[in-house]
Amino acid sequence: MGFRNPGVLSAVLSGEADFGLLAYCELENALKSGALEPGKIKVVSESKKPTELCSRTTELFPNIVVGAYPNTPSDKAAAITAALYDMPALKNTYRWSYANCFDSLDEVAKELALGPYQYLQEWRPEALWQRFSTEILLFGALVLAAAWHIFRVNRLVALRTEELRTALIEKQKLSEKEKESREKLSALEKNGLISHLSSLIAHELKQPLGAITNYTAGLKAHLAAGEPDPDLVNHVLDKISQQSRDASSVIDFVRSFAKPSSPAGAGTVKCDPSTVAQKAIETLKLSGNFSGEIRTDISHTPWCGADPKGLELALYNVLKNAAEACGHVSKPCINVTIREYDGYVEFSIADNGPALTEDDVHRILQTRISTKREGLGLGMKIVENIVEKCGGRLELQRNQPSGLRVLIQIPIEKL
């Protein structure tokens, strides 16, 4: 801060002082004489009345101000004050008087955050940014990350809710189809197929519904553990939806199977034997009911004409029976072979279960006769009906040295 000209102007221009106090019209005189370039210095809180020639910041004061320090003896201050008051009028009729208000100067210092108000510089936006820019950026990043996390969680919850709603709708549709199937089974009781169909439902719905139960239990446990993995939740929901569709396709197949008037070959389409067999094998593996070895010898064969879902169910029934038959041996093994034979695609499924007699093989094909203690006795009969609906043939043989071999022959699809 400076108080004299030209020292005030040079100090402000050089940056030595932040602001300076000039006498009235001294700034205009400096501009007029060329000592100061226009625009180099501005008047703070400029005020100029129409009757005034020059700009000013504060109320006009005499060009000399006398003040006393706080430690000045009071008697000396009083004596000097009295002497000044006794002096005659100065030039331009100015007289000494008591200046009791410097509020305008105080406001200038406060606006420029100088002197006793220098602490205000620390709270200016520029000063705050220079001092705390790193912290401000980190806080902003944290706020953005929190906002993104909240948005992402809300989005995932909305998606999961929609998926669960879809699953519930599919479950309701499945329940409705099951109801229709039960009504159809009741109507079919008169023509002798009620036992076959009820066994088919018991056999085929057990696997997808059991898988749904397992996936649901696993998903609940995962969600209860906290911080669920979205990819894992999506994967499990996809598996539940797939099993629901499989159960629904079983119901659809049962409905078509329940039509005794359908001729052989009705409802068949062109399908790939190896693909159907692989699906049946995969279903057996996913069921967890067989821990032995499954050997496959699937050579290139032409496509056959069959109901893909029905053929898959038939193969799965045979595989499941084979798994149960050899489940108690030391090294359970199932051999699956597919080949072309005499105009047919032949599926061969052989296990190494207990040794069988010819009477045992004959009884397996008989309705309501089972070699398993908990068996329903209709597994092979259902397989036989499915194969016959495709226009194929079913044959059972004793496997050597032990176990059973099941041959399913499906006509090759004609071009």
TIDO-625084 format. One record per residue (C-alpha): x negated, y negated, z; residue in one letter; residue number from 1. Coordinates in steps of 0.5 Angstrom, whole numbers, plus 500, padded with zeros to 3 digits. Each point is the difference from the previous one (the first is absolute). Layout:
+-----+-----+-----+------+------+
:  c1 :  c2 :  c3 : resn : resi :
+-----+-----+-----+------+------+
:   X :   Y :   Z :    A :  NUM :
...
+-----+-----+-----+------+------+
//
This chain:
+-----+-----+-----+------+------+
:  c1 :  c2 :  c3 : resn : resi :
+-----+-----+-----+------+------+
: 500 : 500 : 500 :    M :    1 :
: 497 : 493 : 498 :    G :    2 :
: 503 : 493 : 502 :    F :    3 :
: 495 : 495 : 496 :    R :    4 :
: 500 : 499 : 492 :    N :    5 :
: 496 : 501 : 496 :    P :    6 :
: 498 : 506 : 505 :    G :    7 :
: 507 : 502 : 500 :    V :    8 :
: 501 : 501 : 493 :    L :    9 :
: 493 : 504 : 499 :    S :   10 :
: 501 : 504 : 506 :    A :   11 :
: 507 : 503 : 497 :    V :   12 :
: 497 : 500 : 493 :    L :   13 :
: 494 : 504 : 502 :    S :   14 :
: 504 : 505 : 504 :    G :   15 :
: 497 : 498 : 507 :    E :   16 :
: 506 : 497 : 502 :    A :   17 :
: 507 : 503 : 499 :    D :   18 :
: 504 : 493 : 501 :    F :   19 :
: 498 : 493 : 501 :    G :   20 :
: 504 : 494 : 503 :    L :   21 :
: 499 : 493 : 495 :    L :   22 :
: 502 : 493 : 502 :    A :   23 :
: 506 : 498 : 496 :    Y :   24 :
: 499 : 499 : 492 :    C :   25 :
: 493 : 503 : 501 :    E :   26 :
: 502 : 506 : 495 :    L :   27 :
: 503 : 495 : 495 :    E :   28 :
: 494 : 495 : 500 :    N :   29 :
: 495 : 506 : 499 :    A :   30 :
: 504 : 503 : 494 :    L :   31 :
: 500 : 493 : 497 :    K :   32 :
: 493 : 499 : 501 :    S :   33 :
: 498 : 506 : 497 :    G :   34 :
: 497 : 503 : 506 :    A :   35 :
: 505 : 506 : 500 :    L :   36 :
: 503 : 504 : 494 :    E :   37 :
: 508 : 500 : 500 :    P :   38 :
: 503 : 507 : 503 :    G :   39 :
: 493 : 502 : 504 :    K :   40 :
: 504 : 498 : 507 :    I :   41 :
: 507 : 500 : 501 :    K :   42 :
: 504 : 496 : 506 :    V :   43 :
: 503 : 505 : 505 :    V :   44 :
: 507 : 499 : 501 :    S :   45 :
: 500 : 494 : 496 :    E :   46 :
: 505 : 494 : 502 :    S :   47 :
: 500 : 494 : 496 :    K :   48 :
: 506 : 495 : 501 :    K :   49 :
: 502 : 495 : 494 :    P :   50 :
: 497 : 494 : 503 :    T :   51 :
: 493 : 503 : 502 :    E :   52 :
: 494 : 500 : 495 :    L :   53 :
: 497 : 506 : 502 :    C :   54 :
: 501 : 508 : 502 :    S :   55 :
: 500 : 502 : 507 :    R :   56 :
: 501 : 506 : 505 :    T :   57 :
: 501 : 497 : 506 :    T :   58 :
: 503 : 493 : 503 :    E :   59 :
: 495 : 495 : 499 :    L :   60 :
: 495 : 498 : 506 :    F :   61 :
: 495 : 495 : 501 :    P :   62 :
: 493 : 502 : 497 :    N :   63 :
: 497 : 500 : 506 :    I :   64 :
: 503 : 505 : 506 :    V :   65 :
: 497 : 500 : 507 :    V :   66 :
: 501 : 506 : 504 :    G :   67 :
: 497 : 502 : 507 :    A :   68 :
: 497 : 507 : 501 :    Y :   69 :
: 504 : 504 : 506 :    P :   70 :
: 494 : 499 : 505 :    N :   71 :
: 499 : 492 : 499 :    T :   72 :
: 501 : 497 : 506 :    P :   73 :
: 507 : 497 : 501 :    S :   74 :
: 497 : 493 : 502 :    D :   75 :
: 496 : 499 : 494 :    K :   76 :
: 505 : 503 : 495 :    A :   77 :
: 505 : 495 : 504 :    A :   78 :
: 495 : 494 : 499 :    A :   79 :
: 499 : 501 : 493 :    I :   80 :
: 507 : 501 : 498 :    T :   81 :
: 501 : 493 : 504 :    A :   82 :
: 494 : 497 : 496 :    A :   83 :
: 503 : 502 : 493 :    L :   84 :
: 507 : 498 : 502 :    Y :   85 :
: 497 : 493 : 502 :    D :   86 :
: 497 : 499 : 493 :    M :   87 :
: 503 : 495 : 495 :    P :   88 :
: 503 : 503 : 494 :    A :   89 :
: 496 : 503 : 495 :    L :   90 :
: 500 : 499 : 492 :    K :   91 :
: 506 : 501 : 497 :    N :   92 :
: 504 : 498 : 506 :    T :   93 :
: 498 : 507 : 503 :    Y :   94 :
: 500 : 500 : 508 :    R :   95 :
: 498 : 506 : 504 :    W :   96 :
: 505 : 504 : 503 :    S :   97 :
: 501 : 507 : 503 :    Y :   98 :
: 501 : 506 : 495 :    A :   99 :
: 504 : 505 : 504 :    N :  100 :
: 502 : 505 : 494 :    C :  101 :
: 496 : 504 : 496 :    F :  102 :
: 505 : 505 : 498 :    D :  103 :
: 499 : 498 : 492 :    S :  104 :
: 493 : 502 : 501 :    L :  105 :
: 501 : 506 : 504 :    D :  106 :
: 505 : 503 : 495 :    E :  107 :
: 495 : 499 : 494 :    V :  108 :
: 495 : 504 : 505 :    A :  109 :
: 505 : 505 : 501 :    K :  110 :
: 502 : 501 : 492 :    E :  111 :
: 493 : 501 : 498 :    L :  112 :
: 499 : 505 : 506 :    A :  113 :
: 493 : 496 : 503 :    L :  114 :
: 498 : 497 : 506 :    G :  115 :
: 504 : 503 : 506 :    P :  116 :
: 505 : 503 : 495 :    Y :  117 :
: 494 : 504 : 497 :    Q :  118 :
: 503 : 507 : 502 :    Y :  119 :
: 506 : 499 : 495 :    L :  120 :
: 495 : 502 : 495 :    Q :  121 :
: 499 : 507 : 502 :    E :  122 :
: 508 : 501 : 499 :    W :  123 :
: 500 : 498 : 493 :    R :  124 :
: 502 : 505 : 495 :    P :  125 :
: 493 : 499 : 496 :    E :  126 :
: 496 : 501 : 507 :    A :  127 :
: 505 : 506 : 502 :    L :  128 :
: 499 : 503 : 493 :    W :  129 :
: 492 : 499 : 501 :    Q :  130 :
: 500 : 503 : 507 :    R :  131 :
: 505 : 506 : 499 :    F :  132 :
: 500 : 501 : 493 :    S :  133 :
: 498 : 508 : 501 :    T :  134 :
: 505 : 501 : 506 :    E :  135 :
: 505 : 496 : 496 :    I :  136 :
: 499 : 505 : 494 :    L :  137 :
: 500 : 506 : 504 :    L :  138 :
: 506 : 498 : 503 :    F :  139 :
: 504 : 499 : 494 :    G :  140 :
: 497 : 507 : 497 :    A :  141 :
: 503 : 503 : 506 :    L :  142 :
: 507 : 497 : 500 :    V :  143 :
: 500 : 502 : 492 :    L :  144 :
: 498 : 507 : 502 :    A :  145 :
: 505 : 500 : 505 :    A :  146 :
: 505 : 498 : 496 :    A :  147 :
: 498 : 505 : 494 :    W :  148 :
: 501 : 505 : 505 :    H :  149 :
: 507 : 498 : 503 :    I :  150 :
: 502 : 500 : 492 :    F :  151 :
: 497 : 507 : 499 :    R :  152 :
: 503 : 503 : 506 :    V :  153 :
: 507 : 497 : 498 :    N :  154 :
: 499 : 502 : 493 :    R :  155 :
: 498 : 507 : 502 :    L :  156 :
: 506 : 501 : 505 :    V :  157 :
: 504 : 498 : 495 :    A :  158 :
: 498 : 505 : 495 :    L :  159 :
: 500 : 505 : 505 :    R :  160 :
: 507 : 498 : 502 :    T :  161 :
: 502 : 501 : 492 :    E :  162 :
: 497 : 507 : 500 :    E :  163 :
: 503 : 502 : 506 :    L :  164 :
: 507 : 498 : 497 :    R :  165 :
: 498 : 503 : 494 :    T :  166 :
: 498 : 507 : 503 :    A :  167 :
: 507 : 499 : 505 :    L :  168 :
: 504 : 499 : 493 :    I :  169 :
: 497 : 506 : 497 :    E :  170 :
: 501 : 504 : 507 :    K :  171 :
: 507 : 498 : 499 :    Q :  172 :
: 501 : 502 : 493 :    K :  173 :
: 496 : 507 : 502 :    L :  174 :
: 505 : 501 : 505 :    S :  175 :
: 506 : 499 : 495 :    E :  176 :
: 497 : 505 : 496 :    K :  177 :
: 499 : 505 : 505 :    E :  178 :
: 507 : 499 : 502 :    K :  179 :
: 502 : 501 : 493 :    E :  180 :
: 496 : 506 : 499 :    S :  181 :
: 503 : 503 : 507 :    R :  182 :
: 507 : 499 : 496 :    E :  183 :
: 497 : 503 : 494 :    K :  184 :
: 498 : 506 : 504 :    L :  185 :
: 506 : 501 : 503 :    S :  186 :
: 504 : 500 : 494 :    A :  187 :
: 495 : 505 : 497 :    L :  188 :
: 501 : 505 : 506 :    E :  189 :
: 505 : 504 : 496 :    K :  190 :
: 495 : 502 : 494 :    N :  191 :
: 495 : 503 : 504 :    G :  192 :
: 495 : 495 : 500 :    L :  193 :
: 501 : 496 : 506 :    I :  194 :
: 494 : 504 : 504 :    S :  195 :
: 495 : 499 : 494 :    H :  196 :
: 501 : 492 : 500 :    L :  197 :
: 500 : 500 : 508 :    S :  198 :
: 494 : 504 : 500 :    S :  199 :
: 497 : 495 : 495 :    L :  200 :
: 502 : 494 : 504 :    I :  201 :
: 496 : 503 : 506 :    A :  202 :
: 494 : 502 : 496 :    H :  203 :
: 499 : 494 : 496 :    E :  204 :
: 503 : 494 : 504 :    L :  205 :
: 495 : 502 : 506 :    K :  206 :
: 494 : 498 : 497 :    Q :  207 :
: 502 : 493 : 498 :    P :  208 :
: 504 : 499 : 506 :    L :  209 :
: 494 : 502 : 504 :    G :  210 :
: 495 : 496 : 497 :    A :  211 :
: 504 : 494 : 501 :    I :  212 :
: 501 : 502 : 507 :    T :  213 :
: 492 : 500 : 501 :    N :  214 :
: 499 : 494 : 496 :    Y :  215 :
: 505 : 496 : 504 :    T :  216 :
: 497 : 503 : 507 :    A :  217 :
: 493 : 498 : 497 :    G :  218 :
: 502 : 493 : 498 :    L :  219 :
: 503 : 499 : 507 :    K :  220 :
: 494 : 502 : 503 :    A :  221 :
: 496 : 495 : 496 :    H :  222 :
: 504 : 494 : 501 :    L :  223 :
: 500 : 501 : 507 :    A :  224 :
: 493 : 500 : 500 :    A :  225 :
: 500 : 493 : 498 :    G :  226 :
: 497 : 496 : 494 :    E :  227 :
: 503 : 505 : 495 :    P :  228 :
: 496 : 501 : 494 :    D :  229 :
: 504 : 497 : 494 :    P :  230 :
: 497 : 505 : 495 :    D :  231 :
: 502 : 506 : 504 :    L :  232 :
: 507 : 497 : 502 :    V :  233 :
: 501 : 500 : 492 :    N :  234 :
: 497 : 506 : 499 :    H :  235 :
: 504 : 504 : 505 :    V :  236 :
: 507 : 496 : 498 :    L :  237 :
: 498 : 502 : 493 :    D :  238 :
: 499 : 508 : 502 :    K :  239 :
: 507 : 499 : 504 :    I :  240 :
: 503 : 497 : 493 :    S :  241 :
: 497 : 506 : 496 :    Q :  242 :
: 503 : 505 : 505 :    Q :  243 :
: 507 : 497 : 500 :    S :  244 :
: 500 : 500 : 493 :    R :  245 :
: 498 : 508 : 500 :    D :  246 :
: 505 : 501 : 505 :    A :  247 :
: 505 : 497 : 495 :    S :  248 :
: 498 : 504 : 494 :    S :  249 :
: 501 : 506 : 504 :    V :  250 :
: 507 : 498 : 501 :    I :  251 :
: 501 : 498 : 493 :    D :  252 :
: 497 : 507 : 498 :    F :  253 :
: 505 : 504 : 505 :    V :  254 :
: 505 : 496 : 497 :    R :  255 :
: 498 : 503 : 493 :    S :  256 :
: 499 : 507 : 503 :    F :  257 :
: 507 : 500 : 502 :    A :  258 :
: 503 : 500 : 493 :    K :  259 :
: 501 : 508 : 499 :    P :  260 :
: 503 : 498 : 493 :    S :  261 :
: 493 : 497 : 498 :    S :  262 :
: 497 : 505 : 494 :    P :  263 :
: 493 : 502 : 501 :    A :  264 :
: 495 : 495 : 497 :    G :  265 :
: 505 : 494 : 502 :    A :  266 :
: 497 : 494 : 503 :    G :  267 :
: 493 : 502 : 498 :    T :  268 :
: 495 : 495 : 497 :    V :  269 :
: 493 : 500 : 497 :    K :  270 :
: 495 : 501 : 506 :    C :  271 :
: 493 : 501 : 501 :    D :  272 :
: 499 : 507 : 504 :    P :  273 :
: 493 : 498 : 503 :    S :  274 :
: 503 : 493 : 503 :    T :  275 :
: 506 : 503 : 503 :    V :  276 :
: 495 : 506 : 503 :    A :  277 :
: 496 : 494 : 503 :    Q :  278 :
: 505 : 497 : 503 :    K :  279 :
: 503 : 506 : 504 :    A :  280 :
: 493 : 502 : 502 :    I :  281 :
: 499 : 492 : 503 :    E :  282 :
: 507 : 501 : 503 :    T :  283 :
: 497 : 506 : 504 :    L :  284 :
: 494 : 497 : 502 :    K :  285 :
: 503 : 494 : 502 :    L :  286 :
: 505 : 504 : 505 :    S :  287 :
: 494 : 502 : 504 :    G :  288 :
: 503 : 507 : 500 :    N :  289 :
: 494 : 504 : 497 :    F :  290 :
: 493 : 499 : 502 :    S :  291 :
: 497 : 505 : 495 :    G :  292 :
: 497 : 500 : 493 :    E :  293 :
: 504 : 499 : 494 :    I :  294 :
: 497 : 502 : 493 :    R :  295 :
: 502 : 498 : 494 :    T :  296 :
: 499 : 502 : 493 :    D :  297 :
: 504 : 496 : 495 :    I :  298 :
: 498 : 500 : 493 :    S :  299 :
: 503 : 496 : 494 :    H :  300 :
: 507 : 502 : 499 :    T :  301 :
: 506 : 497 : 496 :    P :  302 :
: 505 : 496 : 503 :    W :  303 :
: 506 : 504 : 502 :    C :  304 :
: 508 : 499 : 500 :    G :  305 :
: 502 : 499 : 508 :    A :  306 :
: 503 : 496 : 505 :    D :  307 :
: 494 : 497 : 503 :    P :  308 :
: 502 : 499 : 507 :    K :  309 :
: 504 : 506 : 500 :    G :  310 :
: 493 : 504 : 497 :    L :  311 :
: 496 : 496 : 506 :    E :  312 :
: 505 : 502 : 505 :    L :  313 :
: 500 : 507 : 498 :    A :  314 :
: 492 : 500 : 500 :    L :  315 :
: 500 : 497 : 506 :    Y :  316 :
: 504 : 505 : 503 :    N :  317 :
: 496 : 506 : 498 :    V :  318 :
: 493 : 496 : 502 :    L :  319 :
: 504 : 499 : 507 :    K :  320 :
: 502 : 507 : 500 :    N :  321 :
: 493 : 502 : 499 :    A :  322 :
: 497 : 496 : 505 :    A :  323 :
: 504 : 503 : 505 :    E :  324 :
: 499 : 507 : 498 :    A :  325 :
: 492 : 499 : 500 :    C :  326 :
: 500 : 495 : 506 :    G :  327 :
: 498 : 505 : 505 :    H :  328 :
: 494 : 503 : 496 :    V :  329 :
: 493 : 498 : 502 :    S :  330 :
: 499 : 497 : 493 :    K :  331 :
: 506 : 498 : 497 :    P :  332 :
: 500 : 499 : 493 :    C :  333 :
: 505 : 498 : 494 :    I :  334 :
: 498 : 501 : 493 :    N :  335 :
: 504 : 496 : 495 :    V :  336 :
: 499 : 501 : 492 :    T :  337 :
: 504 : 497 : 494 :    I :  338 :
: 499 : 503 : 493 :    R :  339 :
: 504 : 501 : 494 :    E :  340 :
: 503 : 507 : 499 :    Y :  341 :
: 505 : 503 : 495 :    D :  342 :
: 504 : 493 : 498 :    G :  343 :
: 500 : 498 : 508 :    Y :  344 :
: 496 : 496 : 504 :    V :  345 :
: 498 : 505 : 506 :    E :  346 :
: 499 : 498 : 507 :    F :  347 :
: 496 : 505 : 505 :    S :  348 :
: 500 : 499 : 507 :    I :  349 :
: 497 : 505 : 504 :    A :  350 :
: 498 : 500 : 508 :    D :  351 :
: 496 : 505 : 504 :    N :  352 :
: 505 : 501 : 505 :    G :  353 :
: 502 : 507 : 503 :    P :  354 :
: 500 : 506 : 496 :    A :  355 :
: 507 : 501 : 497 :    L :  356 :
: 504 : 506 : 497 :    T :  357 :
: 504 : 501 : 494 :    E :  358 :
: 506 : 500 : 505 :    D :  359 :
: 498 : 493 : 503 :    D :  360 :
: 499 : 497 : 493 :    V :  361 :
: 507 : 502 : 498 :    H :  362 :
: 503 : 498 : 507 :    R :  363 :
: 497 : 493 : 499 :    I :  364 :
: 504 : 498 : 494 :    L :  365 :
: 507 : 503 : 503 :    Q :  366 :
: 504 : 494 : 503 :    T :  367 :
: 500 : 499 : 508 :    R :  368 :
: 494 : 505 : 501 :    I :  369 :
: 494 : 497 : 502 :    S :  370 :
: 493 : 503 : 502 :    T :  371 :
: 499 : 494 : 505 :    K :  372 :
: 503 : 500 : 507 :    R :  373 :
: 502 : 492 : 500 :    E :  374 :
: 502 : 500 : 492 :    G :  375 :
: 507 : 499 : 497 :    L :  376 :
: 499 : 505 : 495 :    G :  377 :
: 502 : 496 : 494 :    L :  378 :
: 493 : 497 : 498 :    G :  379 :
: 499 : 505 : 494 :    M :  380 :
: 507 : 500 : 498 :    K :  381 :
: 500 : 493 : 499 :    I :  382 :
: 494 : 500 : 496 :    V :  383 :
: 503 : 505 : 496 :    E :  384 :
: 506 : 496 : 498 :    N :  385 :
: 496 : 494 : 499 :    I :  386 :
: 496 : 504 : 495 :    V :  387 :
: 506 : 503 : 497 :    E :  388 :
: 503 : 493 : 499 :    K :  389 :
: 493 : 498 : 496 :    C :  390 :
: 501 : 506 : 495 :    G :  391 :
: 494 : 504 : 504 :    G :  392 :
: 499 : 506 : 503 :    R :  393 :
: 497 : 502 : 507 :    L :  394 :
: 496 : 506 : 502 :    E :  395 :
: 497 : 502 : 507 :    L :  396 :
: 494 : 505 : 500 :    Q :  397 :
: 496 : 503 : 505 :    R :  398 :
: 493 : 496 : 501 :    N :  399 :
: 494 : 504 : 500 :    Q :  400 :
: 497 : 502 : 505 :    P :  401 :
: 505 : 496 : 504 :    S :  402 :
: 506 : 495 : 500 :    G :  403 :
: 505 : 498 : 495 :    L :  404 :
: 499 : 497 : 493 :    R :  405 :
: 506 : 496 : 497 :    V :  406 :
: 501 : 499 : 492 :    L :  407 :
: 504 : 495 : 498 :    I :  408 :
: 501 : 499 : 492 :    Q :  409 :
: 503 : 494 : 497 :    I :  410 :
: 501 : 500 : 492 :    P :  411 :
: 495 : 495 : 496 :    I :  412 :
: 503 : 494 : 498 :    E :  413 :
: 502 : 500 : 493 :    K :  414 :
: 498 : 495 : 495 :    L :  415 :
+-----+-----+-----+------+------+
//
